[in-house]
Amino acid sequence: MRVRHYVGGGFRTDGAPFALVDPVTGGEVGTAPEAPRALVDEAVRSARAALSGEWGAASPEERSAALRRIADGIDARFEEFVDAEVRDTGKPRELAATVDIPRAAGNFRAYADLLYGRPERAYSTRVPGWSGGAGQALNYTVRRPLGVVAIISPWNLPLLLLTWKVAPALAAGNAVVAKPSEETPTTATLLAEVIHEAGLPAGAFNLVHGHGADAAGAFLTGHPGVDAIAFTGESATGAAIMRNAADHVTPVSFELGGKNPALVFADADLEAAVDGTVRSSFTHSGQICLCTERVYVERPVFDEFVERLGERARKLDGYGPMISAAHRDKVLSYYRLAVEEGATVVAGGGVPVFGDDRDNGFHVEPTVLTGLPEQARTVREEIFGPVCHVAPFDTEEEAVRLANDSEYGLAATVWTRDLSRAHRVAPRIESGIVWVNCWNLRDLRTPFGGVKASGIGREGGEYSLDFFSEPVNVCIQI
Ligand SMILES: O=C(O)C(=O)/C=C/C=C/O
């Protein structure tokens, strides 16, 4: 599988090759080309040309049909996509096959449907005494695409999160230049092949590979020809992109980091809360922005919950590695920091020994911690690994205060059988998403995104289509 750029309807390999590593074994599995500035510039120009050509002239029905062809193309090459995603990320095959790849096709179908049924608003206006005439008018709104949209996507759910932005951007009539993470370029290349085969006009979708700082990512987000930027990744990178975009006042949509809390009340179904927290803390080895890293448990069930969660963490198997040696080292540095800060390590805290080639990979143990104060760095800073800290609380007020005591606010989970409590607590949590008695149960029409350092704006359904288009109000005097 050759990793290639896709610019102006053609596949390219401009730029020096950089190594791709299999996170499971640490072995080199290929290379990808580092896009030079000139190629990023050519991609932006190709996108601009597409807007004044066939793609810009396409009707919503034609765009909707194009998205459906892309979804069908992903389905047709399903196994290739799964193989590529597993090779790039090391995630369990079952996860790629049941979440990442089906959701990519689902993202395109969701926006093909939404685009088709999207109503626009109109107002019949009367302004008594209007000096310009009868004061009677018709106001209606139409939406125009933003233009050339830059999409920077992360390495944790590479295809899911790339298509989560590409689908609505294309649906709204924009032309796209995408730059996936340098860690995971393969499924993005397959997507470019599918889009090419789906017959989208040259320049409607462009793909450039490379690194971020002082490289393809920065060339793209600082490009004067870019009309908007959509990014998922770390908050610090988001801030850097925002600085880069400020000179041209480029609108941004950010889904950033998190330090997501779980609240477990004593009346909860404890087994369900344990099961749910195993999923929300350890799925994809904690490398999902929605994962739980802080768990607060009402004191009467605290010991039981910690005991059960620790048991489950110790017994976990078949989990994947961290994406890279550098990220593995970062997570392990937090495991050491936790102990230095006085944590009790209930489970994990180190590196697993498999006795096979995985020992050369980037695995870390699923880890459960307790005993730290809220001010500890381990409790405040995003780690982005298979680790959570569990602390007790005594009252509902205290639980909400603890959950909100964070610079982040992306997602939270609440476990309780008390319906009134669920409806009291959930809206008070300072995050974009609150799951009650579940985690990551997704309806693609709902608003998705975070508050505070967790992001700017919302994705999902109309929210994405609104970001990727500009409303124009037309007022016709009658
Ligand atoms: O959009 C989703 O459903 C989803 O799972 C996003 C995860 C983002 C993680 O960084």
The ligand as a Gaussian input file, in Angstrom:
#p B3LYP/6-31G(d) Opt

LIG

0 1
 O      -17.420000      11.338000      16.425000
 C      -17.396000      10.334000      17.167000
 O      -18.336000       9.567000      17.310000
 C      -16.197000      10.014000      17.943000
 O      -16.113000       8.916000      18.442000
 C      -15.174000      10.994000      18.079000
 C      -14.124000      10.748000      18.866000
 C      -13.143000      11.763000      18.978000
 C      -11.978000      11.492000      19.566000
 O      -10.930000      12.250000      19.540000

